[in-house]
Amino acid sequence: MVNYVVNLLLLAAVAKLLGAITTKKRLCFGALFGAVGALIIFFPYINAGFQLIYKLLLSVGVVAVTFGIHPWQRFAKCLLLFFVTSFLFAGLMLMVNFLFAPKGMLFYNGIVYFDISALLLIVCTVAAYLLLSLLEWLFASRTQEKQLYDLMVTVSGAAISCKGLVDTGSNLREPFSGAPVIVCDYTLTQRLHPGMDHRMRVIPCLTIAGETALEGFRPDSVVISGQGGRIQTTDCYIASSKQPIRGDYQALIHPQLIVGKGSGSFDKMAD
């Protein structure tokens, strides 16, 4: 159970930092897959070489179960970030073990074991989630205001183009996947609605006027270009605004898509 919770937090961190679309069910199954793999701690001692290979294959399986393997570029980025977060966690645990040697903490066959109470597990889980949320907020708050980008949304062969503003105060996400949401002027999104029933989502939204809900859908492709770079991703949702968006831009872009580069590709554009 402890390893399940740790894996769940690590995978949630990967999903949040990359803005990668996944479901809560896949997130839980991925964490469970890794937790079952941790039962190797009960095997007789295994040499370091086999431990390394085993952990690598286990990590590949965990990420594949959670995020899927297509497209392979997104899978590679999720796997790399999962390695980074796992190494940071393992390094932290080694430091704690070396400095304090707490009772009830054991390293064996590359697995860390905690003998802790259920109450302490819950407290640590809540604290870790709050820390993750704080880090995400700090990353998002670094985005410069008034950043305008060229936005192109493609769905089933149809496409719309417009200017988009990075909304540094936005935390709007599709509730099931947690994917960031781009809000577009409804006159633009109407061009993409025909035949979209299977992709439609209702996205709760909190505004100055109170709670409301926006109609949204997952696109085939979103390309955001400007500021010397180009981002292409599918890990976001497009929502239709209820009020016209007028001025220099016709869309509000979630800051994570710019700060975290989404989970798509980021290529420098030629001058």
C-alpha positions as a Markdown table, in Angstrom:
| # | Residue | x | y | z |
|---|---|---|---|---|
| 1 | Met | 0.0 | 0.0 | 0.0 |
| 2 | Val | 2.8 | 2.4 | 0.8 |
| 3 | Asn | 4.5 | 1.8 | -2.6 |
| 4 | Tyr | 1.1 | 2.2 | -4.3 |
| 5 | Val | 0.7 | 5.6 | -2.7 |
| 6 | Val | 4.3 | 6.7 | -3.6 |
| 7 | Asn | 3.8 | 5.5 | -7.2 |
| 8 | Leu | 0.5 | 7.3 | -7.4 |
| 9 | Leu | 2.1 | 10.6 | -6.3 |
| 10 | Leu | 5.0 | 10.2 | -8.7 |
| 11 | Leu | 2.7 | 9.5 | -11.7 |
| 12 | Ala | 0.5 | 12.4 | -10.7 |
| 13 | Ala | 3.5 | 14.6 | -10.7 |
| 14 | Val | 4.5 | 13.4 | -14.2 |
| 15 | Ala | 0.9 | 14.1 | -15.5 |
| 16 | Lys | 0.7 | 17.5 | -13.9 |
| 17 | Leu | 4.2 | 18.7 | -15.0 |
| 18 | Leu | 3.7 | 17.5 | -18.6 |
| 19 | Gly | 0.0 | 18.1 | -18.9 |
| 20 | Ala | -0.3 | 14.6 | -20.2 |
| 21 | Ile | -3.8 | 13.2 | -20.6 |
| 22 | Thr | -4.7 | 10.1 | -18.7 |
| 23 | Thr | -7.7 | 8.8 | -16.7 |
| 24 | Lys | -7.9 | 8.2 | -13.0 |
| 25 | Lys | -8.4 | 4.5 | -13.6 |
| 26 | Arg | -5.2 | 4.3 | -15.7 |
| 27 | Leu | -3.4 | 6.3 | -13.0 |
| 28 | Cys | -4.5 | 3.9 | -10.3 |
| 29 | Phe | -3.7 | 0.8 | -12.4 |
| 30 | Gly | -0.2 | 2.2 | -13.2 |
| 31 | Ala | 0.5 | 2.8 | -9.5 |
| 32 | Leu | -0.8 | -0.7 | -8.7 |
| 33 | Phe | 1.4 | -2.2 | -11.4 |
| 34 | Gly | 4.5 | -0.6 | -9.8 |
| 35 | Ala | 3.4 | -1.6 | -6.3 |
| 36 | Val | 3.1 | -5.3 | -7.3 |
| 37 | Gly | 6.5 | -5.0 | -8.8 |
| 38 | Ala | 7.9 | -3.8 | -5.4 |
| 39 | Leu | 7.1 | -7.3 | -4.0 |
| 40 | Ile | 10.5 | -8.3 | -5.3 |
| 41 | Ile | 11.7 | -7.1 | -1.8 |
| 42 | Phe | 10.6 | -10.6 | -0.5 |
| 43 | Phe | 12.9 | -12.4 | -2.9 |
| 44 | Pro | 16.4 | -13.6 | -1.9 |
| 45 | Tyr | 19.0 | -10.9 | -2.5 |
| 46 | Ile | 19.5 | -10.1 | -6.2 |
| 47 | Asn | 22.6 | -8.6 | -7.7 |
| 48 | Ala | 22.8 | -4.9 | -8.6 |
| 49 | Gly | 22.8 | -5.5 | -12.4 |
| 50 | Phe | 19.6 | -7.5 | -12.4 |
| 51 | Gln | 18.0 | -4.9 | -10.0 |
| 52 | Leu | 18.8 | -2.1 | -12.5 |
| 53 | Ile | 17.3 | -4.1 | -15.5 |
| 54 | Tyr | 14.3 | -5.0 | -13.5 |
| 55 | Lys | 13.6 | -1.5 | -12.3 |
| 56 | Leu | 14.0 | -0.1 | -15.9 |
| 57 | Leu | 11.5 | -2.7 | -17.3 |
| 58 | Leu | 9.1 | -2.1 | -14.4 |
| 59 | Ser | 9.2 | 1.7 | -15.0 |
| 60 | Val | 8.5 | 1.2 | -18.7 |
| 61 | Gly | 5.5 | -1.0 | -17.8 |
| 62 | Val | 4.2 | 1.6 | -15.2 |
| 63 | Val | 4.4 | 4.5 | -17.7 |
| 64 | Ala | 2.9 | 2.4 | -20.5 |
| 65 | Val | -0.1 | 1.3 | -18.4 |
| 66 | Thr | -0.6 | 4.9 | -17.2 |
| 67 | Phe | -0.1 | 7.0 | -20.3 |
| 68 | Gly | -0.1 | 4.5 | -23.2 |
| 69 | Ile | 2.7 | 4.1 | -25.7 |
| 70 | His | 1.3 | 6.2 | -28.6 |
| 71 | Pro | 2.5 | 8.6 | -29.7 |
| 72 | Trp | 6.0 | 7.4 | -28.8 |
| 73 | Gln | 7.4 | 11.0 | -28.3 |
| 74 | Arg | 4.9 | 11.6 | -25.5 |
| 75 | Phe | 5.7 | 8.1 | -24.0 |
| 76 | Ala | 9.4 | 8.9 | -24.1 |
| 77 | Lys | 8.9 | 12.2 | -22.3 |
| 78 | Cys | 6.6 | 10.7 | -19.7 |
| 79 | Leu | 9.2 | 7.9 | -19.1 |
| 80 | Leu | 12.1 | 10.3 | -18.8 |
| 81 | Leu | 10.2 | 12.5 | -16.3 |
| 82 | Phe | 9.1 | 9.5 | -14.3 |
| 83 | Phe | 12.8 | 8.4 | -14.1 |
| 84 | Val | 13.7 | 11.9 | -12.9 |
| 85 | Thr | 11.0 | 12.1 | -10.2 |
| 86 | Ser | 11.8 | 8.5 | -9.1 |
| 87 | Phe | 15.5 | 9.3 | -8.8 |
| 88 | Leu | 14.8 | 12.4 | -6.8 |
| 89 | Phe | 12.5 | 10.5 | -4.5 |
| 90 | Ala | 15.1 | 7.6 | -4.1 |
| 91 | Gly | 17.9 | 10.2 | -3.5 |
| 92 | Leu | 15.8 | 11.8 | -0.8 |
| 93 | Met | 15.1 | 8.5 | 0.9 |
| 94 | Leu | 18.8 | 7.5 | 0.8 |
| 95 | Met | 19.7 | 10.9 | 2.4 |
| 96 | Val | 17.1 | 10.4 | 5.2 |
| 97 | Asn | 18.3 | 6.9 | 5.8 |
| 98 | Phe | 22.0 | 8.0 | 5.9 |
| 99 | Leu | 21.5 | 11.0 | 8.1 |
| 100 | Phe | 18.9 | 9.8 | 10.5 |
| 101 | Ala | 18.7 | 6.0 | 10.1 |
| 102 | Pro | 15.1 | 5.9 | 11.2 |
| 103 | Lys | 13.6 | 2.7 | 12.6 |
| 104 | Gly | 11.2 | 1.0 | 10.3 |
| 105 | Met | 13.0 | 2.0 | 7.1 |
| 106 | Leu | 14.6 | -0.7 | 4.9 |
| 107 | Phe | 16.4 | -0.8 | 1.6 |
| 108 | Tyr | 16.5 | -4.3 | 0.0 |
| 109 | Asn | 16.6 | -5.5 | -3.7 |
| 110 | Gly | 16.3 | -1.9 | -4.8 |
| 111 | Ile | 13.0 | -1.4 | -2.9 |
| 112 | Val | 12.5 | 1.0 | 0.0 |
| 113 | Tyr | 10.1 | -0.2 | 2.8 |
| 114 | Phe | 8.4 | 2.0 | 5.4 |
| 115 | Asp | 7.0 | 0.6 | 8.6 |
| 116 | Ile | 4.6 | 3.5 | 9.3 |
| 117 | Ser | 1.1 | 3.9 | 10.7 |
| 118 | Ala | -1.9 | 4.4 | 8.5 |
| 119 | Leu | -2.4 | 7.9 | 10.0 |
| 120 | Leu | 1.2 | 9.0 | 9.2 |
| 121 | Leu | 0.8 | 7.6 | 5.7 |
| 122 | Ile | -2.4 | 9.8 | 5.2 |
| 123 | Val | -0.7 | 12.9 | 6.6 |
| 124 | Cys | 2.4 | 12.4 | 4.4 |
| 125 | Thr | 0.2 | 11.8 | 1.3 |
| 126 | Val | -1.7 | 15.0 | 1.9 |
| 127 | Ala | 1.5 | 17.0 | 2.5 |
| 128 | Ala | 3.1 | 15.6 | -0.7 |
| 129 | Tyr | 0.0 | 16.5 | -2.7 |
| 130 | Leu | 0.0 | 20.1 | -1.3 |
| 131 | Leu | 3.7 | 20.5 | -2.1 |
| 132 | Leu | 3.1 | 19.3 | -5.7 |
| 133 | Ser | 0.3 | 21.8 | -6.1 |
| 134 | Leu | 2.5 | 24.6 | -4.8 |
| 135 | Leu | 5.3 | 23.7 | -7.2 |
| 136 | Glu | 2.9 | 23.6 | -10.1 |
| 137 | Trp | 1.5 | 27.1 | -9.1 |
| 138 | Leu | 5.0 | 28.5 | -8.8 |
| 139 | Phe | 5.9 | 27.2 | -12.3 |
| 140 | Ala | 2.8 | 28.6 | -13.8 |
| 141 | Ser | 3.2 | 32.0 | -12.1 |
| 142 | Arg | 6.5 | 32.5 | -13.8 |
| 143 | Thr | 4.8 | 32.8 | -17.2 |
| 144 | Gln | 5.1 | 36.4 | -18.5 |
| 145 | Glu | 1.9 | 38.3 | -18.9 |
| 146 | Lys | 0.6 | 39.5 | -22.3 |
| 147 | Gln | 2.3 | 36.7 | -24.3 |
| 148 | Leu | 0.5 | 36.3 | -27.6 |
| 149 | Tyr | 0.9 | 33.2 | -29.7 |
| 150 | Asp | -0.5 | 31.9 | -33.0 |
| 151 | Leu | -2.9 | 29.0 | -32.4 |
| 152 | Met | -4.0 | 26.4 | -34.8 |
| 153 | Val | -6.6 | 23.7 | -33.8 |
| 154 | Thr | -7.3 | 20.7 | -36.1 |
| 155 | Val | -10.2 | 18.3 | -35.8 |
| 156 | Ser | -11.2 | 15.7 | -38.4 |
| 157 | Gly | -9.5 | 17.6 | -41.2 |
| 158 | Ala | -11.1 | 21.0 | -40.2 |
| 159 | Ala | -8.9 | 23.7 | -38.7 |
| 160 | Ile | -9.1 | 27.1 | -37.2 |
| 161 | Ser | -6.4 | 29.7 | -36.6 |
| 162 | Cys | -6.3 | 32.6 | -34.2 |
| 163 | Lys | -4.2 | 34.6 | -31.8 |
| 164 | Gly | -4.1 | 33.3 | -28.2 |
| 165 | Leu | -3.2 | 35.0 | -25.0 |
| 166 | Val | -1.4 | 33.1 | -22.2 |
| 167 | Asp | -3.8 | 33.4 | -19.2 |
| 168 | Thr | -1.4 | 33.2 | -16.2 |
| 169 | Gly | -4.4 | 33.1 | -13.8 |
| 170 | Ser | -6.0 | 30.1 | -15.4 |
| 171 | Asn | -6.2 | 26.7 | -13.8 |
| 172 | Leu | -9.0 | 25.4 | -16.0 |
| 173 | Arg | -8.7 | 21.6 | -16.6 |
| 174 | Glu | -10.9 | 18.8 | -18.0 |
| 175 | Pro | -12.1 | 17.2 | -14.8 |
| 176 | Phe | -11.5 | 13.5 | -15.7 |
| 177 | Ser | -8.1 | 13.7 | -17.3 |
| 178 | Gly | -6.7 | 16.8 | -15.6 |
| 179 | Ala | -5.6 | 18.1 | -19.0 |
| 180 | Pro | -5.2 | 21.9 | -19.5 |
| 181 | Val | -8.0 | 23.7 | -21.3 |
| 182 | Ile | -7.7 | 26.4 | -24.0 |
| 183 | Val | -10.8 | 28.6 | -24.2 |
| 184 | Cys | -11.6 | 29.9 | -27.7 |
| 185 | Asp | -14.2 | 32.3 | -29.0 |
| 186 | Tyr | -17.4 | 30.4 | -29.6 |
| 187 | Thr | -17.6 | 31.7 | -33.2 |
| 188 | Leu | -14.4 | 29.8 | -33.9 |
| 189 | Thr | -15.2 | 26.6 | -32.2 |
| 190 | Gln | -18.6 | 26.3 | -33.9 |
| 191 | Arg | -16.7 | 25.5 | -37.1 |
| 192 | Leu | -15.4 | 22.3 | -35.5 |
| 193 | His | -18.5 | 21.0 | -33.7 |
| 194 | Pro | -20.2 | 18.9 | -36.5 |
| 195 | Gly | -19.6 | 15.2 | -35.8 |
| 196 | Met | -17.9 | 15.9 | -32.5 |
| 197 | Asp | -20.5 | 14.2 | -30.1 |
| 198 | His | -18.1 | 11.4 | -29.0 |
| 199 | Arg | -15.4 | 13.9 | -28.1 |
| 200 | Met | -17.6 | 16.4 | -26.2 |
| 201 | Arg | -17.0 | 17.1 | -22.5 |
| 202 | Val | -18.7 | 19.4 | -20.0 |
| 203 | Ile | -16.0 | 21.4 | -18.2 |
| 204 | Pro | -16.9 | 23.1 | -14.9 |
| 205 | Cys | -15.6 | 26.6 | -14.7 |
| 206 | Leu | -15.4 | 29.2 | -11.9 |
| 207 | Thr | -15.6 | 32.9 | -13.0 |
| 208 | Ile | -16.2 | 36.2 | -11.4 |
| 209 | Ala | -19.9 | 35.8 | -12.0 |
| 210 | Gly | -20.0 | 32.4 | -10.3 |
| 211 | Glu | -19.9 | 28.7 | -11.3 |
| 212 | Thr | -20.7 | 27.7 | -14.9 |
| 213 | Ala | -19.9 | 25.0 | -17.4 |
| 214 | Leu | -18.2 | 25.1 | -20.8 |
| 215 | Glu | -18.6 | 22.7 | -23.7 |
| 216 | Gly | -15.2 | 21.3 | -24.7 |
| 217 | Phe | -13.6 | 18.7 | -26.9 |
| 218 | Arg | -10.2 | 17.0 | -27.4 |
| 219 | Pro | -8.6 | 18.1 | -30.7 |
| 220 | Asp | -6.6 | 16.0 | -33.1 |
| 221 | Ser | -3.8 | 18.5 | -33.0 |
| 222 | Val | -3.0 | 21.9 | -31.4 |
| 223 | Val | 0.0 | 24.0 | -32.7 |
| 224 | Ile | 1.1 | 27.0 | -30.6 |
| 225 | Ser | 3.8 | 29.1 | -32.2 |
| 226 | Gly | 5.5 | 32.4 | -31.3 |
| 227 | Gln | 8.1 | 33.8 | -29.0 |
| 228 | Gly | 10.8 | 32.0 | -31.0 |
| 229 | Gly | 9.3 | 28.5 | -30.5 |
| 230 | Arg | 6.7 | 26.1 | -31.7 |
| 231 | Ile | 4.6 | 23.6 | -29.6 |
| 232 | Gln | 2.5 | 20.8 | -31.0 |
| 233 | Thr | 0.4 | 18.6 | -28.7 |
| 234 | Thr | -2.8 | 16.7 | -28.4 |
| 235 | Asp | -2.8 | 16.6 | -24.6 |
| 236 | Cys | -5.3 | 19.5 | -24.0 |
| 237 | Tyr | -8.9 | 20.3 | -24.5 |
| 238 | Ile | -10.6 | 23.2 | -26.4 |
| 239 | Ala | -13.5 | 24.9 | -24.7 |
| 240 | Ser | -16.0 | 27.2 | -26.2 |
| 241 | Ser | -16.4 | 30.6 | -24.5 |
| 242 | Lys | -19.9 | 31.7 | -23.6 |
| 243 | Gln | -19.0 | 35.4 | -24.2 |
| 244 | Pro | -17.2 | 36.8 | -27.2 |
| 245 | Ile | -13.4 | 37.1 | -26.8 |
| 246 | Arg | -12.5 | 40.4 | -28.7 |
| 247 | Gly | -9.3 | 42.4 | -29.1 |
| 248 | Asp | -5.9 | 41.3 | -30.1 |
| 249 | Tyr | -6.6 | 37.6 | -29.4 |
| 250 | Gln | -9.5 | 35.2 | -29.7 |
| 251 | Ala | -8.3 | 32.4 | -27.3 |
| 252 | Leu | -7.0 | 32.0 | -23.7 |
| 253 | Ile | -4.2 | 29.5 | -23.4 |
| 254 | His | -3.5 | 27.6 | -20.2 |
| 255 | Pro | -0.1 | 28.6 | -18.9 |
| 256 | Gln | 1.1 | 25.0 | -18.4 |
| 257 | Leu | 1.1 | 24.5 | -22.2 |
| 258 | Ile | 3.7 | 27.2 | -22.5 |
| 259 | Val | 5.7 | 26.8 | -19.3 |
| 260 | Gly | 5.7 | 22.9 | -19.4 |
| 261 | Lys | 5.8 | 22.9 | -23.2 |
| 262 | Gly | 2.7 | 20.6 | -22.9 |
| 263 | Ser | 3.6 | 17.0 | -23.6 |
| 264 | Gly | 4.2 | 17.6 | -27.3 |
| 265 | Ser | 7.3 | 18.8 | -29.1 |
| 266 | Phe | 9.0 | 22.1 | -28.7 |
| 267 | Asp | 11.2 | 23.2 | -31.6 |
| 268 | Lys | 13.1 | 26.5 | -32.1 |
| 269 | Met | 11.8 | 28.4 | -35.1 |
| 270 | Ala | 14.1 | 30.0 | -37.7 |
| 271 | Asp | 14.6 | 33.7 | -37.3 |
